[in-house]
């Protein structure tokens, strides 16, 4: 004779197991969807720095000590005045997030190492103020080396005086999440006193897998 109590218990256990499996699958699917949505949001906010186009509008740039530079599209300003080194670039952000420029480093260009590895963050120096580049718009990067005892000063000064290319690394993040990117630029002499900027590569410092 059938043991209906046992059958009922087994049926209940089976139903519970099926429900647990369905719940697990649903939660896993929801988590995956949430990760994909978060990933899409992050991509939607990500800035990316490039040189501005040659036809882009010129920009007038001021440093804290009242030094001024006039930088045409796609170009850089490289000057030595009163012993101070002033550097600036006209840049464009074709990305979809606001770029917040935070730190930098500059040195003479070494073609053998320009493509990598990623520069050491300990070598970067902070900007006196954050520089903002709107999404889909142009802006500028600027910096100065004023102390002759600065480790970077002799090499950068010599490259400028000899009209040799410089390598500039710019560290920046997006305005919302702060996820960081390094873009490596080259600043190369062109005709007369003109300098042009170009991009070597980008590094995503906070890239997550999956």
Buried (B, 14 or more C-beta within 10 A) or exposed (E): EEEEEEEEEEEEEEEEEEEEEEEEEEEEEEEEEEEEEEEEEBEEBBBBBBBBEEEBEEBEBEBEEEBEBEBBBBBBBBBEEEEBBBBBBBBBBEBBBBBBBBBBBBBBBEEEEEEEEEBEEEEBBEBEEEBBBEBEBBBBBBBBBEEEEEEBBEBBBEBBEEEEBBBBBBBBBBBBBEBBBBBBBBBBBEEEEEBBBBBBEEBEEEEEEE
